[in-house]
Amino acid sequence: MDACLLPPFLQPGDNLWVTMTSGTLRETAAFEQGVAVLRSQPYTVHLSPNINDRWGYLAGSDCRRRLALMDGIKGDYQGLFCGRGGYGGARLLEDWQWPPAPAKWLVGFSDVTALLWALATQGIASVHGPVITTLAQEPDWSQQRLFDWLIGKPIAPLSGQGWGHGIARGILLPGNLTVATHLLGTDLFPNLDQVILALEDVGEAPYRIDRMLTQWRLSGLLQQVKGIALGRFSNCQAPPRIPSLTVEDVLKDRLGDLGIPIVSHLPFGHDGPNAALPVGVLAQLDGDGGTLTIVHKDSSP
């Protein structure tokens, strides 16, 4: 995978589009608080018409959500923020063609992984970062990191627990493990050659994490990557009184023998600080020092 084209960094007065690509809105107060954080920045925030749509667990029909996303891509907006995760983003990508339009920032995580990775296959960078319903709960440093990246300022390295095996440079590809696993074998799955994977997950029992990582091993994909950055695997315990490995045991067992730099316990993912990570840019992973550093930040002309 080659480095992706960076959309123009945001300027004061730019228009931002907030849309629901996945699950229906359930956290109204959190959503409104997140919109307020966005509006505290020097931008004009616009909400898509499907914000309050509901079709079962989805924020409206696939058609309505596609149209709302398309409006953001084709309209006079310089950044697109996803309202929440949940489920449904991958459904939008069936028979989907990215329209010809200037590159612009797409921000989200969790279920939004499907859109971020699909965009990476088109050679466009994006941001794995808070959705609107989680934005207000982010600590100040995490909010600032997101807005700093979007205007082209340097962002600090993240520190975690190094597993050794030296230093690697590669193209950063952050995402949710479960969502990414369900893209395997599709045209939406990026080429992992020269990639540093950054993975997180939530609410998956250890045996399910094991099953997913074993699928990646059997596919041969993990043999292609330069390094792996691990974020938070929150609420990933086994049910009570069920014999189990811990999720930490599983990660060590399924990844520890790859012979590449790995850093765990990095501050991104669910249920805690979710440090913004650009998708498709050059990064350095130090398996000895336990750091993940963004190397490339220059906007394309």
C-alpha positions, 0 to 999 in steps of 0.5 A: 500500500502506498501513502494516500493523498492528504485532503487539504487541511482545514481553514477557518470558516470551512464547512463541515458535514455531520452525517449518520453512516451506520447505526441509528442515533441513541445517545441524543445528549452525547450527540448534541454535546459532540456537535457543540464541541465541533461548533466551538471550532472556527468552522460552520457545522451542517447536519445531514437530513438523516440525523434522526432517521431510524430503520431498526438498528440503522440510521435510515435506509441504505439509500437515505444514508448513501444520499446523505454521505454523497451530499457530504462528498459532493457538496461544499464541505471540507470535512465529514464527521460521522455521527456514531458507529454501531453497524451499517457502514459496509452496507453503503459500499455495495455497488458503491462508486466514489464520486469524482470530487475534491478529496476531503477529510472523513473522520470516525472509527469503529463501524466507520472502519469500513468507509475509512479502509474503502477510501484508502483503496482509492488512495485518499487519507482519512482520520480514525478518530472520535465520532460525534457521540464520543467527541465530548467525552474525549479528554482535552488533549485528545480533542486538541490532537484531532483538531491539530491534525486537521489543520496540519499541525504536528501531533505527538507520538503515542506511547504504549507497551513495546514487545520488541523487534526493533523499529518499522516504518510503514503506511498506517492503517487503523481500524476496528478488528471485527469490522476489518475482518468482515472486509477480508476477501472483498475489494474494499480490503487494502493491500497490506504490503508495507502497512503498519496495522493499528487495531482495537475492539470492544465487547468481543470475548477472547475466543472471538478475538482468537478466531478473527486473528486466526483467520488473518493468520490463515489468510497469510495477511499478517506476514505482509505487515511491517508492524502492529499497533494495538489499542484498547480491547475494552470489555473483551472478557470471557463470560463468568465461570467460563474457562478462558484465556484473557484477551491479552493472552490471545493477542500475545499468542496470535501475534507475538511470534510474527517477528515484527515490532508490536506495541500494545496498550496504546490510547485509542479505541472504545471506552477511553481516550481515542487518540486520532490516527490518520489513515494512509500516512507514513508512521514509525512503530518502535517495538523497543521504545513502545511508541507510534509516531506519525512521520508524514503530515504535509498536505497535498497542493 
